[in-house]
Amino acid sequence: TRCGDDGYVASASSRRTCRRQGSTSTVTAGTAGTALFAVGSSVLVFGWLDASPRELSLIERIYRRNGYTDVVVVPSPSELVVDMTRGWYRAISERAAGAKHHPLSRHFDVVHCLSGGFLNLYLMRVAGVELSCDTLLLDSAAILPRPHNMMTYERELRVHLGTRSPIDRFPRRIHACLVRIRWALGGAFVMLRHWKWRHSRWGLRPLDSWTRRIMGSFVKGVYGRIYHHIFRTTFWPSAWVPGPTSIIFMHNDKDPYLDLDDVERIMEAATAVPGAAVRRIQVDTEHVQTIFRRPHAIFGALRDASRASLSGSSRPASTAGGRVSGPGRQHRTQTGGLAWRPCCIGDEECSREASA
């Protein structure tokens, strides 16, 4: 079996013989990846929604074979997207109690978010988990909380699974309207339950600000406020957690699960992050399949991001397996200091802007 392009190890055996530049060299999964291509020793992977344990285990093995010694893979339950009201509230309330001692409250060299795993990262940060990274890779991400996106996700998922639902017979506009109604009712239920229980459960009181603003936005259908909170909380540094120095967007423009307008919206928000270099890499693989089909595209991008960070340059090098596109997307701001703290569950004022 051949090794991956550029010598990246993505196969199942422990040793590979790769031909590189006309010569033959033996690549050992445990050592050669570190010596030749590793850009860091630690990586945190947020899997896509309802990824199987076998798939997540395979991702871990691929990273280890490419030189990463500290690999953490976290599953993302489907309720993070399917039930964006009660699911979000449940996830945050469970994590907030032990946020300071959470096993993910640490620094990683790379955080890799696959599809809906981006929302899992957001909920971690909102809960107060002090998770930070040097390079943030958004792979086939992200699905923002918009009724149209939810409707598209549900329909495409059923097509992929080969199942049908009576709601698929409805026009897409009516389906999206039903999603909006479901979110409004779910947000109202969360707000009522929160204000009922907060007096008897002290651990719920820090959620007051987040519940009022985010669940209130779901009830009113004001999704722009939710986008703003997601971008600020996920990308921007805080007084406790530094922001990423490199943000990489990797996706296929023909991916049926993604809305390109959302991708552009997220990238525009990312370019405003102080000290972060933003890249966009287009691939031709299917949704969340790049890590399996074209691992050299991912590890090449991570290697280039590491080199750019060490050299202090924000100009990205070409990446094997993908192409960098989007004029003006490579941007590094010169703003110094931490003028703005992202919104977390204890903040009373959620819409502060960076000071001049």
Secondary structure, 3 states (H helix, E strand, C coil): CCCCHHHCCCCCCCEEEEEECCEEEEEECCCHHHHHCCCCCEEEEEEEECCCHHHHHHHHHHHHHCCCCEEEEEEECCHHHHCCCHHHHHHHHHHHCCHHHCCCCCEEEEEEEECCHHHHHHHHHHCCCCCEEEEEEEECCCCCCCHHHHHHHHHHHHHHHCCCCHHHHCCHHHHHHHHHHHHHHHHHHHHHHHHHHCCCCHHHHHHHHHHHHHHHHHHHCCHHHHHHHHHHHHHCCCCCCCCCCEEEEEECCCCCCCCHHHHHHHHHHHCCCECCEEEEEECCCCCCCHHHHCHHHHHHHHHHHHHHHHHCCCCCCCCCCCEECCCCCCCCECCCCCCCCCCCCCCCCCCCCCCC
